[in-house]
Amino acid sequence: MAVNKSFLIKSIQRKKEFIVAYCAYTNMPLVVCDPETFNDQVWIFDTEEQLQEFAKPYTEKKILLRGLKYLNKNFLNFFSMLYTIGVNELVFVGAAGQQTLLLDELVRKPDYSKLPPEKRPIINAELQLTGLYFVQEASRPVPNEEKTQLQDLEEELAANLLKARYVIPIEFLPGPGSDLDKLKNRSYRMPVLKNKAGDVLQPIFTDPGEFAKCNKENKLKAIAVPFDNLSKLLIKESKGFMLNPMGFHLAMPKELLNGLTTRFSVDDVEDEDAEE
């Protein structure tokens, strides 16, 4: 029998604020796979004390959590963002106990099907989701033999890396000509990052939301590039790419790019999708 969630939805809409469990390793909401339904969840709390109680078993597993507070005016943006990371269920913990709600019961999923293909935003929800699960597990400071799911997560992540189209930031150089002209004439520079070892990496992104985190001054433009063309954009001193540097910050060195191309073919990945 269907359960009426209208009271829960109204109570959420009336909240002044709530606290979301964030993973310190990804700088993103903690994602949890429900062992029975296999829904991909985020957890939301009324109080810091409820979050701290929830965090205890994760702390024992060396997964560090923190709470991020959202005010009511930011609820819609937060819930809409969850579609870009592949989450489909919300778990609310409050005075009434623990309650679950499917994301599409609360917020309508954006429909870009009526837009021309070239105007549809790049959204790599599967890549974001597998990246979050992978980094949550890989970053735990425990011996690798204790990371029992890591190999399976790595396989899923690798396949999604290969399928993705990426948001690539560029900065057009001053001077005459349209952006298209400058693109054709390579009249632009690629922004770079440096890690603690001094290695140069180039930032790339899974979606416009992640790109916006690094473009607050609005100086950068974005182009869409499939995985197969990433290596063509590497500058001479670059060691590779950093995917979502303000999010799960996954390093993609040159060796990884070459290794994935050898390890998988596009036909292999398409066959896996067909089987699913």
N, C-alpha and C positions, 0 to 999 in steps of 0.2 A: 504494500500500500504506500502511495506517495506521501511524503511528509511535507506539511505546509511549513515553509521556512519564512513566511512573511513577517512573523514577529521578530525573528532573529535579524532579518534584513533591516527592519525598521530600527531595532536597537543599535545596530552598527551605524546606521545613518545618523543617529542622534548622539553618538559618542563625541565628546570634545577632543579626544586624543586616544591613541593606543600605542603599544610598544611592539615592534617587530624584532624577532630573533635574527640577528645578523651573524654570519661567520667571519671571524677575524682574518681567516686565510684568503677569503675571496672578496671581502668588502661588499658583499651582496647578501640578500636574505639567505639564511640557512634553508636548504632544500632537503626534504625528507620523503623517502618513498614508503608509502604505507604498505606493510607486509601482507595485508589481506587484499586490498583493492588495487594496489600498485599505483594509486594516485600520487602525483608529485605535489607535495604540500609545502606551504610556509605556515609558520606558527606566530600567532598574534596574541598579545596579553594586555590585560587592563592595568596591571601593576608590575613594578620592578621585582617585587618579591615572588610573583608567579613565574616570571622569567628565570630568576635565580634558581628556583626549585626545578624547573624544566632543564636547566643547564647542567645540573649535577652529574647525570650519567654521561653527558658529552665531555665534561671536564675530565672524568675518569678515563675516557677514551682519547684524551689529548686533543679534543676538538674545542677550540676556544670560541666562546660566543660573547656577544655584547648586544645591548638593546638600543634600538634607534627609535626615537619617538616621532610619530606623525600627528600633526594637527588635522582637524576635520577638513579644513580647506584643501589639504593635500591628499585626502583619501583617494579620490578618483584617479589622480595621476599615478599613485602607487599601485592601485589595483590594475590599472591599464598596463603599467609597465610589466606586470607579472606575465602577461601574454607573450612578451618578447623573450622571457626566459623559460618558457615551456611549462610553467606551473598551472595546474588545473584545479587545485583544492586549497581552501583556507581552513585553518584550525584556530578557533577563537577560545581563549581561556579567560574566564572571568568569574564573577560571583555565582553565576548559574552553572559553573563547571566547564566542561570541554564540549564544544559544539563544532560541527563541520559544515562547510558550505562550499559547493562547487563554484568556481570563479565565475562561470557564465550564468549562474543564478543571481549574481550580484551586479556584474558589469558585462555589458554586451561586448563580444569580441569584435574588434575593428574589421570591417569588410573592405578590402581594397580591390576586389575583383572587377569593379566597374571602371577602375582607373586604367589608362593605357599601361602596358608592361613597363615602359621606361620611366613612368612616374610613380610606380609602386615602391614604397620604402623597402629597403633590405631588412629582412627579419630572419635571423638564423636561430629560431627558438630551440631546435634540437641541439645545435652546437652549444648554445648558451647553457642548456640544461646539463648536457654531458660534461661540459667544461667545469661547471660548478660542482657536480658530483665528484669528478676526478680530482680537482684541486682540494676539495674538502678532505678527501681520503689521502692523497699523495703528500699533503703538507703536514700530516700528523707526525710529531717527533718520536716515532716508535720504529723498531726494526721492520724492514719490509715484509718479513714473513708474517707479521701481525696484520698487514694490510691485505686481507684475504680477497677483497673485491677489486683490487687495483688492476689486475690484468684484464678482466672483463671491461672495466671502465675505460681503460686505455684503448681497447679495441673499438669500442663505441665512439670514443672521442676521435680516434684517427679517421674512421670512416666519415664522420661528420665534418672534420676539417677539410677533407678532400672534396666533399660535395658543396661546400659553402661558396658564396660570393661575399667579398669583403668590402667594407668601407675604408678607402685609402685616403688619408689626408694629404693635401698638397697646398703649397702657398705660391700663388702666381706672382711673378716678378713685376715690379713697376714698369710701365711703358705702354705704348699704343697696342691696340689689338684686343679682340674679344677673348673671353676665357677659352673658347674653342680654338681660336688661333694660337693662343699661348700653349694650349695643351698639345696641339699638333707640332708646334715648334719647340717643344720641351722647354718653354720659358717659365719654369717653375722650380721650386726647391722642395725637397722632401724633409719634413721635420724629423728629428732624431731624439733618442733618449740615451742616457748612459746608465749602466748598472753600477753596482758598488765596485766591481772589478775594473771599471773604466771601459767596458765593451760598449760599442755603439749598436743600438737596436732601433728599428723603425716601428713606430706605433701603427697598428691597424685595428679595426673594430668590427664587431659582429652586427651592429645596427646603429641607426642615427642617435639613439639615446646614449650609447657608450661614447660615440664620437663627440657629442655635445659636452660631455664631462671634461674633455680636453680642448674645447674650443670656446671657452667662455668669453674670450675677447673677439670672437667671430672673425679671426684673421685667416682661417683655413677654409678651403673648399674640399669637397669630397667627390671621389670617383668610385665606381663599382668595378671590382676586379675578381674574376674567378681564381680558384686555387692555382690552376695550371699556369697563370700569368704572373703570380707573385714574384717568382725569382727574377723576372725581367725588370722589376722595380727596385731591386737591391742596389744601393749605392756602393761605391768601391770599398769604403771603410766599414760597412755594416756587417755585423755577424749574423743578422737575421731580423726577425720581427718580434714585437711584443704585442700579443693579442689582448685587447681591453686592459690597458695599463692602469686604469682607475677602478677596474673590476677585478676579475680573477687573475689578471696579469700573467698570462701563460706565454712563456718564451717559446719561439718557433725558430730555432737556429737553422742555418743553411742545410745542415746535415739532415734535419728533420724533413725539410721540404723535399730533398732528393730521396730520402728514405721512404716517405709516404708514396711518392710517385712510383717508385719501384715496387713497393709492397702491395699497393692496390692499383687497379685500373678503374677508369670511370665506368666501364661495362660491369665490373664486379660490384661496384656500389649500386648501380641501377638495378642489377639482378637482386641484390638484397632488398631494395625497396619494393620490388615487384613481389617478392616472397611474402613480405609483411602485409 
